[in-house]
């Protein structure tokens, strides 16, 4: 017979409190995201007060130099630029096109890639807009007549042909070469072009130079691209073996507690109001502690990273050594997840430029002396070898393997190919140039 009874059971269980979740979240934020987060918290919490980065900088500079007039940063904001679609539509409006043709061409202009190519199938455009094939072709013709030349091409061949057709000074053999021998042109197979078109090698080379002067990405000439600015979360300064790590003001914001609310709580008010203000005070104090813990953790992690990568401070990327999250976590007696959150989406200003903190973590590759080399160092060396090669006889991936082996780095050809593609470098056949 099954019965029911009450039994006491004692267990240990790990719970993450909302405050701890908030502290972990604050640690993972970049400096810019942290400022946005604190501004939102300050709007919701009347007790919390936040000094802006600009105010902090003005205060610091005034202490250093006396009175200082600081220009409003909004004066430096650029005016919004028209998009590629808007610029093309402004040209279409000047053509006095029939309504259906204009709407179809406008639809195409809004669906171009950043490079200016039309990737949509014409039949799909007709069915989606419910217009005839004749209207679609007329709209495509009008779109491709706009500036810059080559806009609206459906592939590289059509893009180049549009530019050649509209150029009154185009090379006489350029159209035929692009139309029939684009793949041979890409592989520098001038011999077949000379044989098939029955022209001299000089004529083929002249046409080739003209074709390479054309713009394969006309959309970039009229596209509106916002400049991306990186504000480093930390700055490292040093000479020789000595260095100092400091946080950027955005990563060390100044927050304070409004004392008027502290005094207000002491007065006899309604229980509900006192409870609300007390909750706001506790929340503000915890945020203040979380900011301080974030600051200490960041400084510890970055300092430990640079202790490991002292070779980078003196020699740049060539001085990088293999380093993993476990290397830093063991050095600091800190959990790997904490180190991972500390370096997430954060940047470091060094004497050699601005680098993401994750850049300094890389796997190790074995060397002939039994040691290891950073994969980033090897990538940099591969780029150096390719930059210094003879362009008429570029290094193959296997040749690069052999060169690295003489320097003590053991890599397979597949790994070199992988690294070369990650560096966005073409194969040896595509890099070859004929003089």
C-alpha positions as CSV (number, residue, x, y, z in Angstrom):
1,X,0.0,0.0,0.0
2,X,1.4,3.4,-1.0
3,X,1.3,6.0,1.7
4,X,2.2,9.7,2.1
5,X,4.5,11.1,4.7
6,X,6.4,14.3,5.5
7,X,10.2,14.0,5.4
8,X,12.9,16.6,6.1
9,X,15.7,16.6,3.5
10,X,18.8,18.8,3.8
11,X,20.6,19.7,0.5
12,X,23.2,22.1,-0.7
13,X,22.1,24.1,-3.8
14,X,23.9,26.9,-5.7
15,X,21.6,29.7,-6.6
16,X,22.5,32.8,-8.6
17,X,20.8,35.9,-7.1
18,X,19.5,38.7,-9.3
19,X,22.3,40.9,-8.0
20,X,25.0,38.4,-8.9
21,X,23.4,38.1,-12.4
22,X,23.6,41.9,-12.7
23,X,27.3,41.9,-11.6
24,X,28.1,39.2,-14.2
25,X,26.3,41.2,-16.9
26,X,28.1,44.4,-16.1
27,X,31.5,42.6,-16.3
28,X,30.7,41.4,-19.8
29,X,29.8,44.8,-21.2
30,X,32.2,46.9,-23.2
31,X,32.8,50.5,-22.0
32,X,30.3,52.0,-24.5
33,X,27.7,49.4,-23.6
34,X,28.3,50.0,-19.9
35,X,27.7,53.8,-20.2
36,X,24.4,53.1,-22.0
37,X,23.4,50.5,-19.4
38,X,24.1,53.0,-16.5
39,X,22.2,55.8,-18.2
40,X,19.2,53.5,-18.4
41,X,19.6,52.6,-14.7
42,X,19.9,56.2,-13.8
43,X,16.6,57.0,-15.5
44,X,14.8,54.3,-13.6
45,X,16.6,54.9,-10.2
46,X,16.4,58.4,-8.9
47,X,19.0,57.7,-6.2
48,X,21.7,56.8,-8.8
49,X,23.6,59.7,-10.4
50,X,26.0,59.3,-13.3
51,X,28.8,61.7,-14.3
52,X,29.3,61.6,-18.1
53,X,32.6,60.7,-19.6
54,X,32.9,64.2,-21.0
55,X,32.4,65.8,-17.5
56,X,35.1,63.5,-16.1
57,X,37.5,64.5,-18.9
58,X,36.8,68.2,-18.4
59,X,37.3,67.9,-14.7
60,X,40.6,66.0,-15.1
61,X,41.9,68.5,-17.7
62,X,41.0,71.5,-15.6
63,X,42.9,70.1,-12.7
64,X,45.9,69.6,-15.0
65,X,45.8,72.8,-17.0
66,X,43.5,75.2,-15.3
67,X,40.3,76.5,-17.0
68,X,39.6,74.8,-20.3
69,X,37.0,75.4,-22.9
70,X,35.7,72.1,-24.3
71,X,33.8,72.1,-27.6
72,X,30.4,70.4,-27.7
73,X,31.1,66.9,-29.3
74,X,27.8,67.2,-31.2
75,X,29.4,69.9,-33.4
76,X,31.6,67.2,-34.9
77,X,28.7,64.9,-35.9
78,X,28.5,64.4,-39.6
79,X,25.3,65.1,-41.5
80,X,23.4,62.0,-42.5
81,X,24.3,60.8,-46.0
82,X,21.9,59.6,-48.6
83,X,21.9,55.9,-49.2
84,X,22.7,54.3,-52.6
85,X,19.0,53.6,-53.1
86,X,18.1,57.3,-52.5
87,X,20.8,58.5,-54.9
88,X,19.6,56.2,-57.6
89,X,15.9,57.1,-57.1
90,X,16.8,60.8,-57.4
91,X,18.3,60.0,-60.9
92,X,15.2,57.9,-61.8
93,X,12.9,60.8,-61.1
94,X,14.6,62.9,-63.7
95,X,13.9,60.4,-66.5
96,X,10.1,60.9,-66.7
97,X,9.4,57.1,-66.8
98,X,6.0,55.4,-66.9
99,X,4.7,54.6,-63.5
100,X,5.2,50.8,-63.8
101,X,8.7,51.2,-65.1
102,X,9.7,53.7,-62.4
103,X,8.3,51.5,-59.6
104,X,10.0,48.4,-60.9
105,X,13.3,50.3,-61.3
106,X,12.9,51.8,-57.9
107,X,12.3,48.3,-56.5
108,X,15.5,47.0,-58.1
109,X,17.5,50.0,-56.8
110,X,16.4,49.1,-53.3
111,X,17.5,45.5,-53.7
112,X,21.1,46.0,-54.9
113,X,24.0,44.6,-52.9
114,X,26.5,47.0,-51.3
115,X,28.7,46.4,-54.4
116,X,25.9,47.6,-56.7
117,X,24.9,44.2,-58.1
118,X,21.3,43.0,-58.8
119,X,21.1,39.5,-57.2
120,X,17.4,39.0,-57.7
121,X,16.1,36.9,-60.6
122,X,14.1,39.0,-63.1
123,X,11.3,36.5,-63.2
124,X,10.9,36.9,-59.4
125,X,10.7,40.6,-59.7
126,X,7.9,40.4,-62.3
127,X,5.8,38.0,-60.3
128,X,6.3,39.9,-57.1
129,X,5.3,43.3,-58.6
130,X,2.8,41.7,-61.0
131,X,4.3,43.4,-64.1
132,X,5.2,42.0,-67.5
133,X,8.7,40.8,-68.6
134,X,8.9,43.7,-71.0
135,X,8.4,46.2,-68.1
136,X,11.1,44.4,-66.0
137,X,13.6,44.5,-68.9
138,X,12.8,48.2,-69.5
139,X,13.3,49.0,-65.8
140,X,16.6,47.1,-65.8
141,X,17.8,49.0,-68.8
142,X,16.9,52.3,-67.1
143,X,18.6,51.3,-63.9
144,X,21.8,50.3,-65.7
145,X,21.9,53.7,-67.5
146,X,22.3,55.5,-64.2
147,X,25.6,56.7,-62.6
148,X,28.0,55.3,-61.8
149,X,28.5,53.1,-64.9
150,X,28.2,49.4,-64.1
151,X,25.5,49.9,-61.5
152,X,22.7,47.2,-61.6
153,X,24.9,44.6,-63.3
154,X,23.8,41.0,-62.5
155,X,27.4,39.7,-62.4
156,X,30.9,40.9,-62.8
157,X,30.9,40.3,-66.6
158,X,27.8,42.5,-67.1
159,X,29.1,45.1,-64.8
160,X,32.3,45.5,-66.7
161,X,30.6,45.4,-70.1
162,X,28.3,48.2,-69.0
163,X,31.3,50.4,-68.2
164,X,33.1,49.5,-71.5
165,X,30.0,50.3,-73.5
166,X,29.6,53.7,-72.0
167,X,33.3,54.7,-72.3
168,X,34.1,56.5,-75.5
169,X,37.8,55.9,-75.0
170,X,37.5,52.2,-74.2
171,X,40.1,49.8,-75.6
172,X,38.9,48.2,-78.9
173,X,39.5,44.7,-77.7
174,X,38.2,45.1,-74.1
175,X,34.6,44.3,-74.8
176,X,35.4,41.0,-76.6
177,X,37.9,39.9,-73.9
178,X,35.5,40.5,-71.1
179,X,32.6,38.9,-72.9
180,X,34.4,35.7,-73.9
181,X,37.6,35.4,-71.9
182,X,36.9,36.7,-68.4
183,X,38.1,33.5,-66.7
184,X,41.3,33.4,-68.8
185,X,41.8,37.1,-67.9
186,X,41.5,36.2,-64.2
187,X,44.1,33.5,-64.6
188,X,46.5,35.7,-66.7
189,X,46.1,33.3,-69.6
190,X,47.0,35.9,-72.2
191,X,48.2,33.3,-74.7
192,X,44.8,32.0,-75.5
193,X,43.4,35.5,-75.9
194,X,46.2,36.4,-78.4
195,X,45.6,33.2,-80.4
196,X,41.8,33.4,-80.6
197,X,41.5,37.1,-81.3
198,X,44.6,37.1,-83.5
199,X,46.1,40.2,-81.9
200,X,49.6,40.9,-80.7
201,X,50.6,40.3,-77.1
202,X,51.1,44.1,-76.6
203,X,47.6,44.7,-77.7
204,X,46.3,42.1,-75.3
205,X,48.3,43.5,-72.4
206,X,47.1,47.0,-73.1
207,X,43.5,45.8,-73.1
208,X,44.1,43.8,-69.9
209,X,45.5,46.9,-68.2
210,X,42.4,48.9,-69.3
211,X,40.0,46.2,-68.0
212,X,41.7,46.1,-64.6
213,X,41.3,49.9,-64.4
214,X,37.5,49.4,-64.4
215,X,35.5,49.4,-61.1
216,X,34.2,45.9,-60.2
217,X,32.2,47.3,-57.3
218,X,30.5,50.5,-58.5
219,X,28.0,50.5,-55.6
220,X,30.8,51.4,-53.2
221,X,31.2,54.8,-55.0
222,X,27.8,56.0,-54.0
223,X,27.0,53.9,-50.9
224,X,26.6,55.6,-47.6
225,X,28.8,53.8,-45.0
226,X,29.0,55.0,-41.4
227,X,32.5,55.2,-39.9
228,X,33.0,52.8,-37.1
229,X,34.9,54.2,-34.1
230,X,36.5,52.0,-31.5
231,X,36.9,53.4,-28.0
232,X,39.5,51.3,-26.2
233,X,38.4,50.0,-22.8
234,X,42.0,50.1,-21.5
235,X,45.3,51.7,-22.3
236,X,48.7,50.2,-21.8
237,X,51.8,52.4,-21.6
238,X,55.4,51.3,-21.0
239,X,59.0,51.3,-22.0
240,X,61.1,48.2,-22.0
241,X,60.2,45.7,-19.3
242,X,58.0,48.2,-17.4
243,X,54.4,48.9,-18.3
244,X,51.3,50.4,-16.8
245,X,47.6,49.5,-17.4
246,X,44.9,52.1,-17.0
247,X,41.2,52.0,-17.8
248,X,39.6,54.4,-20.2
249,X,37.0,56.8,-18.5
250,X,34.2,55.0,-20.3
251,X,35.2,51.7,-18.6
252,X,35.5,53.4,-15.2
253,X,32.4,55.6,-15.0
254,X,31.8,57.7,-12.0
255,X,28.6,57.1,-10.2
256,X,27.3,58.5,-6.9
257,X,24.4,58.2,-4.5
258,X,22.1,61.2,-4.1
259,X,22.5,62.1,-0.4
260,X,19.1,63.9,-0.3
261,X,17.4,60.6,-0.6
262,X,19.5,59.2,2.3
263,X,18.2,62.0,4.5
264,X,14.7,61.7,3.2
265,X,14.4,58.1,4.3
266,X,15.1,59.2,7.9
267,X,12.1,61.4,7.9
268,X,8.7,60.0,8.8
269,X,7.0,59.2,5.5
270,X,4.6,56.5,4.3
271,X,5.9,52.9,4.5
272,X,5.4,52.4,0.8
273,X,7.6,55.4,-0.1
274,X,10.3,54.5,2.4
275,X,10.3,50.9,1.0
276,X,10.7,52.2,-2.5
277,X,13.6,54.6,-1.7
278,X,15.3,51.9,0.4
279,X,15.1,49.5,-2.6
280,X,16.6,52.2,-4.9
281,X,19.4,52.8,-2.4
282,X,20.3,49.1,-2.2
283,X,20.2,48.8,-6.0
284,X,22.4,51.8,-6.5
285,X,24.9,50.5,-3.9
286,X,25.1,47.1,-5.6
287,X,25.7,48.7,-9.0
288,X,28.4,50.8,-7.5
289,X,30.1,47.7,-6.0
290,X,29.7,45.8,-9.3
291,X,31.4,48.7,-11.2
292,X,34.3,48.6,-8.7
293,X,34.6,44.8,-9.0
294,X,34.5,45.1,-12.8
295,X,37.3,47.6,-12.7
296,X,39.5,45.4,-10.5
297,X,38.8,42.3,-12.5
298,X,39.6,44.1,-15.8
299,X,42.9,45.5,-14.5
300,X,43.9,42.1,-13.1
301,X,43.1,40.2,-16.3
302,X,44.8,42.7,-18.7
303,X,47.9,43.0,-16.5
304,X,48.2,39.2,-16.4
305,X,47.8,39.1,-20.2
306,X,50.5,41.6,-20.8
307,X,52.8,39.8,-18.3
308,X,52.4,36.7,-20.5
309,X,52.8,38.7,-23.7
310,X,55.8,40.9,-22.8
311,X,57.3,40.0,-26.2
312,X,54.4,41.8,-27.9
313,X,55.1,45.1,-26.0
314,X,58.6,45.2,-27.4
315,X,58.3,43.4,-30.8
316,X,54.6,43.7,-31.8
317,X,52.7,40.8,-33.3
318,X,56.0,39.0,-34.0
319,X,56.5,38.7,-30.2
320,X,53.1,37.0,-29.5
321,X,53.3,33.6,-27.8
322,X,50.5,31.0,-27.5
323,X,48.1,31.8,-24.7
324,X,44.7,30.5,-23.7
325,X,42.0,31.4,-21.2
326,X,43.2,28.7,-18.9
327,X,46.6,30.3,-18.8
328,X,45.2,33.5,-17.4
329,X,42.7,31.8,-15.2
330,X,45.4,29.6,-13.6
331,X,47.7,32.6,-13.1
332,X,44.9,34.6,-11.3
333,X,43.2,31.7,-9.7
334,X,40.0,32.8,-11.5
335,X,37.4,30.8,-13.3
336,X,37.8,30.7,-17.1
337,X,34.2,32.0,-17.6
338,X,35.1,35.1,-15.6
339,X,38.2,35.7,-17.8
340,X,36.1,35.1,-20.9
341,X,33.5,37.7,-19.8
342,X,36.2,40.2,-18.9
343,X,37.8,40.1,-22.3
344,X,34.5,39.9,-24.2
345,X,34.0,42.7,-26.8
346,X,36.7,44.9,-25.2
347,X,39.7,46.6,-26.8
348,X,43.2,47.6,-25.7
349,X,45.2,50.6,-26.8
350,X,48.8,49.5,-27.1
351,X,52.0,51.1,-28.4
352,X,51.4,49.0,-31.6
353,X,47.8,50.0,-32.1
354,X,44.3,49.1,-30.9
355,X,43.6,45.3,-30.5
356,X,40.6,43.4,-29.2
357,X,41.6,41.6,-26.0
358,X,40.6,38.2,-27.6
359,X,43.4,38.9,-30.2
360,X,46.0,37.9,-27.7
361,X,44.6,34.5,-27.2
362,X,45.7,32.0,-29.8
363,X,46.6,28.3,-30.1
364,X,50.2,27.1,-30.2
365,X,51.9,25.6,-33.3
366,X,54.8,23.2,-32.8
367,X,58.3,24.3,-33.8
368,X,61.4,22.2,-34.6
369,X,63.1,23.0,-31.3
370,X,60.2,21.5,-29.4
371,X,58.6,24.8,-28.5
372,X,55.5,26.5,-29.9
373,X,54.6,29.6,-31.9
374,X,51.5,31.7,-31.8
375,X,49.1,31.1,-34.7
376,X,48.8,34.9,-35.1
377,X,52.5,35.3,-35.3
378,X,52.6,32.6,-38.1
379,X,49.8,34.4,-40.0
380,X,51.7,37.6,-39.8
381,X,54.8,35.8,-41.2
382,X,52.8,34.2,-44.0
383,X,51.6,37.7,-45.0
384,X,55.1,39.0,-44.9
385,X,56.3,36.3,-47.2
386,X,53.5,36.9,-49.7
387,X,54.0,40.7,-49.6
388,X,57.7,40.3,-50.5
389,X,57.4,37.6,-53.1
390,X,58.1,38.0,-56.8
391,X,54.7,38.7,-58.4
392,X,55.7,37.0,-61.6
393,X,56.4,33.8,-59.7
394,X,54.4,33.9,-56.5
395,X,54.9,31.4,-53.7
396,X,52.6,28.4,-53.7
397,X,51.2,27.1,-50.4
398,X,53.6,24.3,-50.4
399,X,56.5,26.7,-51.0
400,X,55.3,28.7,-48.0
401,X,55.2,25.4,-46.0
402,X,58.9,24.8,-46.9
403,X,59.9,28.4,-46.1
404,X,58.3,28.2,-42.7
405,X,59.9,24.8,-42.0
406,X,63.4,26.4,-42.5
407,X,62.4,28.9,-39.9
408,X,61.4,26.1,-37.5
409,X,57.6,26.2,-37.9
410,X,55.9,23.0,-38.9
411,X,52.7,23.4,-40.8
412,X,50.7,21.3,-43.2
413,X,49.8,22.7,-46.6
414,X,46.1,22.6,-45.7
415,X,46.8,24.8,-42.6
416,X,48.7,27.3,-44.7
417,X,45.8,27.4,-47.2
418,X,43.4,28.0,-44.3
419,X,45.5,30.8,-42.9
420,X,45.9,32.4,-46.3
421,X,42.2,32.4,-46.9
422,X,41.5,33.9,-43.4
423,X,43.9,36.7,-44.4
424,X,41.8,37.1,-47.6
425,X,44.8,36.5,-49.8
426,X,44.3,34.9,-53.2
427,X,46.0,31.7,-54.4
428,X,49.3,31.8,-56.2
429,X,47.7,31.4,-59.6
430,X,45.5,34.4,-59.0
431,X,48.3,36.5,-57.6
432,X,50.6,35.9,-60.6
433,X,51.3,39.0,-62.8
434,X,52.8,39.0,-66.2
435,X,55.2,41.8,-67.0
